[in-house]
Amino acid sequence: METHKENPDDLFNSTKWTVENEEIIIRWCDTAQCYRWLCYNSHKKYANLQAHFAVLDSIMSSHNYRHRWYMNENNNKVSNQSSPSTPTDNTLSSPPIPSDNNV
């Protein structure tokens, strides 16, 4: 059984370009340019916002690190100056757990 294969050149030459085809292409191009503009402007806006948040996050993280380091340094100085009878750690003892025998 023989299969008939069309030549691509024959298919291209047999297709007629009409005004309707051109209108479809024009609408698709207009839509594509609208999406291109929308994508470009939204990327520009959100890239700018992301940069602001990244800088803010970096500033807050470094501030928090410096604050914790400063507090640890000051706590060490205070604990070194305290009397030996004062506990140097800042932990509180938990209250005793009530037993059921006292009821």
C-alpha positions in Angstrom: 0.0 0.0 0.0 1.4 3.3 -1.0 1.1 6.4 1.1 0.9 9.7 -0.5 3.2 12.3 1.1 2.5 16.0 0.3 5.4 18.1 -0.7 5.7 21.1 1.8 6.3 23.5 -1.1 3.0 22.4 -2.7 1.2 23.1 0.6 2.8 26.5 0.9 2.0 27.5 -2.7 -1.6 26.2 -2.4 -2.3 28.4 0.7 -3.8 31.7 -0.2 -3.1 34.8 1.9 -6.4 36.6 2.7 -7.4 39.7 4.5 -8.9 37.6 7.2 -5.5 35.9 7.8 -3.9 39.3 8.1 -6.5 40.6 10.6 -5.9 37.5 12.8 -2.2 38.1 12.8 -2.7 41.8 13.5 -4.9 41.0 16.6 -2.4 38.4 17.8 0.5 40.8 17.5 -1.4 43.6 19.3 -2.3 41.1 22.1 1.3 39.9 22.3 2.6 43.5 22.6 0.1 44.2 25.4 1.3 41.2 27.3 5.0 42.2 26.6 4.3 45.7 28.1 2.5 44.2 31.1 5.2 41.7 31.8 8.0 44.3 31.5 6.3 46.8 33.7 5.3 44.3 36.4 8.8 42.8 36.4 10.3 46.3 36.8 7.9 47.1 39.7 8.3 43.9 41.6 12.1 43.7 41.1 12.3 47.2 42.7 10.1 46.1 45.6 12.1 42.9 46.1 15.3 45.0 46.2 13.9 47.3 48.9 12.8 44.3 51.0 16.2 42.6 50.6 18.0 45.8 51.7 15.6 46.2 54.6 16.0 42.5 55.6 19.8 42.9 55.5 19.7 46.0 57.7 17.4 44.4 60.2 19.4 41.2 60.4 22.7 43.0 61.0 21.0 45.3 63.6 19.6 42.2 65.4 23.0 40.5 65.3 24.8 43.6 66.7 22.1 44.1 69.4 22.4 40.5 70.6 26.2 40.7 70.6 26.0 44.0 72.6 23.6 42.5 75.1 25.8 39.4 75.5 28.9 41.6 76.1 27.1 43.7 78.6 25.6 40.7 80.4 29.1 39.1 80.7 30.5 42.4 82.1 27.6 42.5 84.7 28.0 38.9 85.6 31.7 39.2 86.1 31.1 42.2 88.5 28.4 40.4 90.5 29.1 38.9 93.9 29.8 35.2 94.2 26.6 34.5 96.1 24.5 35.9 93.2 23.8 33.3 90.5 25.4 34.4 87.2 22.9 32.8 84.9 19.5 34.4 84.4 17.5 31.3 84.7 14.6 31.1 87.2 13.9 28.0 89.1 10.5 26.4 88.4 8.0 26.3 91.2 7.6 23.0 93.0 5.0 20.6 91.5 2.1 20.0 94.0 1.6 16.5 95.0 -1.7 14.8 95.4 -0.9 13.6 98.9 -1.6 17.1 100.4 -5.3 16.9 99.6 
